[in-house]
Amino acid sequence: MGQLDGRIVVVTGGGRGLGRSHALLLAAEGARVVVNDLGAGLDGQGGDGGPAHDVVDEIVAAGGEATADGSDISTREGAAALVARAVSTYGRLDVVVNNAGILRDAPISRLSYDDWDAVLGVHLRGHFAVVREAVDHWRPRAKAGEDVRASVINTVSASGTTHVLPGQAAYAAAKSGIAAFTQVAAAELGRIGVRVNAVSPGARTRMTASTPGEIGELMARPVPAGELDVFSPDNAAPLVAHLAAADTAITGRVFAVRGGLIEELLPWSVRPGWELTHDHNWTTGLVARGIQEQDALAAPDRGFVADRTGAHA
């Protein structure tokens, strides 16, 4: 008996990397999986149905059930076709794993409008589109009195949540947007039995391996025999499987996973600040002095610490 016996799952971007790891483990836990992948290049161009079919073949060879899908989830029509594929093949849909993504890094001065639109289209619009079409499947079931117990697992990144990486304005904007979308969707969809969470994997993928600088170098380091491969995509799949299970109650949360470590990412936090305590209005001088003094008090993390004595002198 697997944790996901009988669950019907779609995994976007399921042909390689993280998506492949997710699809294989979900199937091993008993889910029937629709492996969605265009087979495009890292920049989203081109297409090849081979990767999705290869993952399906692996699942079937291991005794599982799966089908391949080549719909473009950045479009309404593609997202609808993906959901329809799951429903027509297996009778319903229970879980959406939004994993598809592309990368077109460039500094803002050289980032084209087309590249910006393409990155946000696959990541942010793609996450929304699949969820939006799935909701049209789940809502009537809930209204008919069914205990839907559906789950959405979105994919975010350290870029846009915990790290600032120059050259990734579009990617970071999309990923931070997905984190916010996750929490709003969780707040809205609980009433129809749908949980929504997100995962930020620290893993070796085509995207991270192509990132210049320290990240790319980390991904390229060989793993000594017998040591845990901290950046293996397989490390993220068990968390995804747990969030996909029908009896898991977690919703509205964002988790980072790398190697043997899982952490929760919190929304934008507010540090104690400074305020005027007398009948004064803000002036540019008071603002400048308050920021300067709070920065000095909060060194080295530059947070704002509650000490108002100098801000209203």
C-alpha positions as CSV (number, residue, x, y, z in Angstrom):
1,M,0.0,0.0,0.0
2,G,1.4,3.4,-1.0
3,Q,0.6,6.8,0.5
4,L,-1.0,7.9,-2.7
5,D,-2.9,4.8,-3.8
6,G,-5.7,5.8,-6.2
7,R,-4.7,9.5,-6.4
8,I,-4.7,11.0,-9.9
9,V,-1.9,13.5,-10.3
10,V,-0.6,15.8,-13.1
11,V,3.0,16.9,-13.0
12,T,4.0,19.7,-15.3
13,G,7.6,19.8,-16.5
14,G,7.6,16.1,-15.5
15,G,10.1,14.9,-18.2
16,R,13.3,15.9,-16.5
17,G,15.0,17.0,-13.3
18,L,12.7,17.7,-10.4
19,G,9.5,16.9,-12.3
20,R,10.9,13.5,-13.3
21,S,11.8,12.8,-9.6
22,H,8.3,13.9,-8.5
23,A,6.5,11.8,-11.1
24,L,8.5,8.6,-10.3
25,L,8.0,8.8,-6.6
26,L,4.4,9.7,-6.8
27,A,3.8,6.7,-9.1
28,A,5.8,4.5,-6.7
29,E,3.5,5.6,-3.9
30,G,0.5,4.4,-5.9
31,A,-0.6,7.5,-7.8
32,R,-1.6,7.4,-11.5
33,V,0.4,10.2,-13.1
34,V,-0.1,12.4,-16.1
35,V,3.5,13.5,-17.1
36,N,3.2,16.8,-18.8
37,D,6.3,18.2,-20.7
38,L,6.8,20.0,-23.9
39,G,10.4,18.8,-24.1
40,A,11.5,22.3,-24.8
41,G,15.0,23.7,-24.3
42,L,15.9,25.5,-21.2
43,D,14.8,28.8,-22.8
44,G,11.4,27.4,-23.7
45,Q,12.1,27.0,-27.4
46,G,11.7,23.9,-29.4
47,G,10.0,20.7,-28.3
48,D,10.5,17.0,-28.0
49,G,7.9,14.5,-26.7
50,G,10.7,12.1,-25.7
51,P,11.3,13.1,-22.1
52,A,7.7,12.8,-21.0
53,H,7.3,9.4,-22.7
54,D,10.6,8.2,-21.2
55,V,9.3,8.9,-17.7
56,V,6.1,7.2,-18.5
57,D,8.0,4.2,-19.7
58,E,10.0,4.1,-16.4
59,I,6.8,4.3,-14.4
60,V,5.1,1.5,-16.3
61,A,8.3,-0.7,-16.2
62,A,8.2,-0.4,-12.4
63,G,4.6,-1.5,-12.3
64,G,2.9,1.9,-12.1
65,E,0.3,3.7,-14.3
66,A,1.1,6.9,-16.3
67,T,0.4,8.7,-19.5
68,A,2.3,11.4,-21.3
69,D,0.9,14.9,-22.2
70,G,2.5,17.6,-24.4
71,S,0.1,20.5,-23.7
72,D,1.5,24.0,-23.3
73,I,0.4,25.0,-19.8
74,S,1.3,28.7,-20.3
75,T,-2.0,28.9,-22.4
76,R,-5.5,28.6,-21.2
77,E,-6.2,26.0,-23.9
78,G,-3.1,23.9,-22.9
79,A,-4.0,24.0,-19.2
80,A,-7.5,22.9,-20.0
81,A,-6.3,20.1,-22.2
82,L,-4.0,18.8,-19.5
83,V,-6.8,18.7,-16.9
84,A,-9.1,17.1,-19.5
85,R,-6.5,14.5,-20.2
86,A,-6.3,13.5,-16.6
87,V,-10.1,13.3,-16.3
88,S,-10.7,11.5,-19.5
89,T,-7.9,9.0,-18.8
90,Y,-8.4,8.3,-15.1
91,G,-11.9,9.6,-14.3
92,R,-10.9,12.6,-12.2
93,L,-8.0,14.8,-11.0
94,D,-6.8,14.9,-7.3
95,V,-3.4,16.6,-7.4
96,V,-1.6,19.3,-9.4
97,V,2.2,19.5,-9.2
98,N,3.1,22.7,-10.9
99,N,6.8,22.4,-11.8
100,A,7.2,23.5,-15.4
101,G,9.6,26.4,-16.0
102,I,12.1,28.1,-18.3
103,L,15.0,30.4,-17.8
104,R,16.1,33.5,-19.8
105,D,18.6,35.3,-17.6
106,A,19.7,38.8,-18.5
107,P,20.4,42.1,-16.8
108,I,17.4,44.4,-17.0
109,S,19.2,46.6,-19.5
110,R,19.3,43.7,-21.9
111,L,16.2,41.8,-20.9
112,S,13.7,41.9,-23.8
113,Y,10.0,42.3,-23.3
114,D,9.6,39.0,-25.1
115,D,11.9,37.2,-22.6
116,W,10.1,38.8,-19.7
117,D,6.7,37.7,-21.0
118,A,8.0,34.2,-21.8
119,V,9.4,33.6,-18.3
120,L,6.3,34.9,-16.5
121,G,4.1,33.1,-19.0
122,V,5.4,29.6,-18.2
123,H,6.0,30.1,-14.5
124,L,3.4,32.5,-13.1
125,R,0.7,32.3,-15.8
126,G,1.3,28.5,-16.1
127,H,0.8,27.9,-12.4
128,F,-2.4,30.0,-12.4
129,A,-3.8,28.4,-15.6
130,V,-3.5,24.8,-14.4
131,V,-5.0,25.7,-11.0
132,R,-7.7,27.7,-12.6
133,E,-8.7,24.9,-14.9
134,A,-8.5,22.3,-12.1
135,V,-10.8,24.4,-10.0
136,D,-13.4,24.2,-12.7
137,H,-13.2,20.4,-12.2
138,W,-13.1,20.4,-8.4
139,R,-15.8,23.0,-7.6
140,P,-18.7,21.0,-9.1
141,R,-17.6,17.9,-7.2
142,A,-17.5,19.9,-4.0
143,K,-21.0,21.4,-4.6
144,A,-22.3,17.9,-5.3
145,G,-21.3,17.0,-1.7
146,E,-18.1,15.1,-2.6
147,D,-15.2,15.1,-0.1
148,V,-12.7,16.4,-2.8
149,R,-9.5,16.4,-0.7
150,A,-7.4,17.8,-3.6
151,S,-3.9,19.2,-3.4
152,V,-1.9,21.7,-5.4
153,I,1.9,21.8,-5.0
154,N,3.6,24.8,-6.6
155,T,7.3,25.3,-7.2
156,V,9.1,28.4,-6.1
157,S,12.8,29.2,-5.7
158,A,15.4,30.8,-3.5
159,S,15.6,33.3,-6.3
160,G,12.8,35.7,-5.5
161,T,12.2,34.5,-1.9
162,T,15.4,34.3,0.1
163,H,18.2,35.3,-2.4
164,V,18.8,38.2,-4.8
165,L,20.5,37.0,-8.0
166,P,21.4,39.7,-10.5
167,G,20.3,38.8,-14.0
168,Q,17.1,36.9,-12.7
169,A,14.6,39.8,-12.6
170,A,12.0,37.9,-14.6
171,Y,12.6,34.5,-12.9
172,A,12.6,36.1,-9.4
173,A,9.5,38.1,-10.1
174,A,7.7,35.0,-11.3
175,K,8.8,32.8,-8.3
176,S,7.9,35.4,-5.7
177,G,4.6,35.9,-7.4
178,I,4.0,32.1,-7.2
179,A,4.7,32.2,-3.5
180,A,2.0,34.9,-3.0
181,F,-0.4,33.2,-5.3
182,T,0.0,30.0,-3.3
183,Q,-1.1,31.6,-0.1
184,V,-4.1,33.4,-1.6
185,A,-5.2,30.3,-3.4
186,A,-5.0,28.3,-0.2
187,A,-7.1,30.9,1.6
188,E,-9.7,30.8,-1.2
189,L,-9.9,27.1,-2.1
190,G,-10.1,25.5,1.3
191,R,-13.8,25.8,1.2
192,I,-14.0,23.4,-1.7
193,G,-11.6,20.9,-0.2
194,V,-8.4,22.0,-2.0
195,R,-5.1,22.5,-0.2
196,V,-2.4,24.7,-1.8
197,N,1.3,24.7,-0.8
198,A,4.6,25.4,-2.4
199,V,8.1,23.9,-2.4
200,S,11.4,25.6,-3.0
201,P,13.9,22.9,-3.9
202,G,17.6,23.3,-3.7
203,A,18.5,20.8,-6.4
204,R,20.7,20.1,-9.4
205,T,18.6,20.9,-12.5
206,R,19.2,22.3,-16.0
207,M,18.4,25.7,-14.5
208,T,20.7,25.7,-11.5
209,A,23.5,24.0,-13.4
210,S,23.4,26.8,-16.0
211,T,23.4,29.6,-13.4
212,P,26.7,31.5,-13.4
213,G,28.9,32.0,-10.4
214,E,28.7,30.1,-7.0
215,I,25.5,28.3,-7.7
216,G,26.6,26.8,-10.9
217,E,29.9,25.8,-9.4
218,L,28.1,24.1,-6.5
219,M,26.0,22.1,-8.9
220,A,29.1,21.0,-10.8
221,R,31.0,19.6,-7.8
222,P,31.4,15.9,-7.9
223,V,29.8,13.9,-5.0
224,P,32.2,11.7,-3.2
225,A,31.2,8.0,-3.1
226,G,29.1,7.2,-0.1
227,E,28.1,10.8,0.6
228,L,24.6,12.2,0.5
229,D,24.1,14.0,-2.8
230,V,22.7,17.1,-1.2
231,F,21.5,18.6,-4.5
232,S,19.8,15.5,-6.0
233,P,16.3,16.3,-7.2
234,D,15.2,13.1,-5.5
235,N,15.5,14.8,-2.1
236,A,12.5,17.1,-2.8
237,A,10.1,14.4,-4.0
238,P,9.2,12.9,-0.6
239,L,8.0,16.3,0.6
240,V,5.9,16.7,-2.6
241,A,4.4,13.2,-2.1
242,H,3.5,14.0,1.5
243,L,1.8,17.3,0.5
244,A,-0.1,15.4,-2.2
245,A,-1.6,12.8,0.1
246,A,-5.3,12.9,0.8
247,D,-4.9,12.8,4.6
248,T,-2.4,15.6,4.8
249,A,-3.9,18.7,6.3
250,I,-1.1,21.2,5.5
251,T,-2.1,24.2,3.4
252,G,-0.9,27.8,2.6
253,R,2.7,27.1,3.4
254,V,6.0,27.3,1.5
255,F,8.8,24.9,2.3
256,A,12.4,24.9,1.2
257,V,14.1,21.5,0.9
258,R,17.7,20.6,0.2
259,G,19.4,17.4,1.1
260,G,18.3,16.4,4.5
261,L,17.0,19.8,5.5
262,I,13.4,21.1,5.3
263,E,12.7,24.7,6.3
264,E,9.6,26.8,6.2
265,L,9.7,30.1,4.3
266,L,7.6,32.8,5.9
267,P,5.8,35.7,4.2
268,W,7.3,39.2,4.1
269,S,8.1,39.9,7.8
270,V,8.0,43.3,9.5
271,R,10.8,44.3,11.8
272,P,10.1,46.7,14.7
273,G,10.5,50.2,13.2
274,W,10.5,53.7,14.5
275,E,7.7,56.2,14.8
276,L,7.0,59.7,15.8
277,T,5.7,59.8,19.3
278,H,4.9,63.5,19.6
279,D,2.9,65.9,17.5
280,H,5.4,66.0,14.6
281,N,5.0,65.4,10.9
282,W,7.7,63.4,9.1
283,T,10.4,65.5,7.4
284,T,13.0,64.2,5.0
285,G,15.6,64.9,7.7
286,L,13.7,62.8,10.3
287,V,13.3,60.0,7.9
288,A,17.0,60.0,7.0
289,R,18.1,60.2,10.6
290,G,15.7,57.4,11.7
291,I,16.9,55.0,9.0
292,Q,20.5,55.8,9.7
293,E,20.2,55.2,13.4
294,Q,18.1,52.1,13.1
295,D,20.5,50.6,10.5
296,A,23.4,51.3,13.0
297,L,21.5,49.6,15.8
298,A,20.6,46.6,13.7
299,A,24.1,45.9,12.3
300,P,25.1,43.5,10.8
301,D,21.7,42.4,9.5
302,R,20.5,45.9,8.8
303,G,17.1,45.2,10.3
304,F,15.1,47.9,12.1
305,V,15.2,47.6,15.9
306,A,12.7,49.4,18.2
307,D,14.6,52.3,19.6
308,R,12.8,55.6,18.9
309,T,14.9,58.0,20.9
310,G,16.8,59.5,18.0
311,A,14.0,59.5,15.4
312,H,12.0,62.5,16.7
313,A,14.7,64.8,18.0
